[in-house]
Amino acid sequence: MLNIQKLAPDFTLPDQDEKNHTLSDYQGTFVLLYFYPKDDTPGCTREACAIRDVYKEFKKAGIQVIGVSKDSTKSHKKFEKKYTLPFILLSDEQQTVINAYEASRHPIGTRRISYLIDPKGIIVKAYPDVSPAEHPDEVLKDIKIGTRVPKSW
């Protein structure tokens, strides 16, 4: 897990529509960067749908949600369509970003871990033990009450 209060590693990856996204493109807004093992599996679907169900709250709080897995852009597109996911899913088939964010589970898997990144690109909270169904509410609670994140917010 990366240290909080450090600059988040920048990256460029394609999304489900094969459009490239760079983390620095989102400077000026909060980003929930969440890593997950595989599209359309029980836990990953539960987490994605839980985020989808409160996505308006994320937008209202000014948080851009970005999911990352090693699945292909085609797999992400199917996943997005099947569950009507309103957020970005990035494909990291080479696991470069997964490794940079210490989300790799050896030998070939991906950990379910998330990072909350502030508008300056600083990691302000890490979520190393994500519960798929409860994670979105946990992040929103952290933002709303401000007690589990740095006072600079």
N, C-alpha and C positions, 0 to 999 in steps of 0.2 A: 504494500500500500504506500502510495506517495505521501510525503509530508504535507500537512496543511501549512498555509502561509507561504507557500512557494509558488513560483510562476508555473502554470500548467503547461506541459509540453505542447507546442503547436503541431499541427498535422494538416494534411489534405487527404480526404477520402471521398469516394463516390457514394451517392445515396441511391435509394430505390429507383430513382428516375435517371440514374447515371450522371447526375449533376455533382460536380466537385464542391465540397465544403471544406473550409479552412477554419480552425478554431478562432483564429484572430479576426475572422469576418464578424464574429459575434461580440467583439470588444464593445463595451458600453451596455451590455445586458448580462444578466445572470444566465448560466448554462448548467443544466443538470445533464452530465455526461454519464450515461449508464451503460455498463457492459453486461452482456448476457450470453449464455452458451449457444443457443440454437433457435432459429425461427420455428414457430409452430409446434413447440414441445410444451408439455403441460405447465411447467413453472414459468417459462418465458412468455407463454401466451397469457397466463394469469397476471404477470407483471405488466406486460404491454397493455392489456385491457384495463387494468387498474389505473394506469396512467391516462389512458384514453378517457376513462370515465370521469376524471377530474381535470382533464386538460384545460378547460376554460379557467379553472382556478390557477393553473400554472401561468397561463397567458396573462391573467389579471394581476398576478404577482410579478410579472415581468421576467419570467423564466423560460428560456428556450430549452426544450427537451431534445436530446440527441441520443439515440440508441446505437450501440456498436456491437457487432459480432463478426465472426469470420465467414458468415454466409455470403453468398454472391448477391449482386444487385438484383438478379432475377428472383432469387429466393425472397429477398426483402420485399420486392414488389408484390409477390403472391401473398406474403404475410400481411402487408399493409392493406391490400384489397380485401382479403378474407375477413379481417377484423376491423376494417374502417379506421385505421390508425392515422391520426392527424399530425404526427410528428416525424422528424427525420430519422431514418435508419441508415447508418453508414456501414459499408462493406469493407472489412479489413482482412481480406483473404490471406495476405502475407503476414498477418498478426504483428505488424510493426507498431501500431498504436496500442494494441492490446498489451504488447510487451512493455512499451514505454510507460504505460499506466499501471504496470504490475498487476494486470488482470489475467495473466496467463496461468493456466492450471496444467502443469506438466503431466503427461507428455504432450497432449494435443488439445486440451480443453480450454475453456474460458471461464473465469470466475464470475460470479454475479456480484459486482461491486460498482458503486457509483461515486461520483465526485460532484460537488457543488462548486462552481467556479464563479467568482465575482466579476463585475463589469471591467475590472482592470486585468483580468486573466489570472488571478490568484486563486489557488485552491483554498477554500475556506472551510470545507467539511468533506470528510470521506465517510462513506457508508460501506464498511467491509463485510458486513453480515446481513445482506438484504433479504428481507422476507417479501417475496413477490407481491402478495396481496396488500401488504401494509406499507410498503415503501413510499408510494406517492403521498400518502397522508403524513408520514413521518417527515418528508421533505417540506411539505406545506406547513406543517406545525412548526418546524425549525424556522422557517421564514417569518411566519406570523408572530410567534412569541419572542423570537430573537434571543432566547436564553441559551440555546445550544450552539450558537454561532458567534463569531467575534462581534464585540460591541460596535465596531466601525460601521456596521450596517445601519 
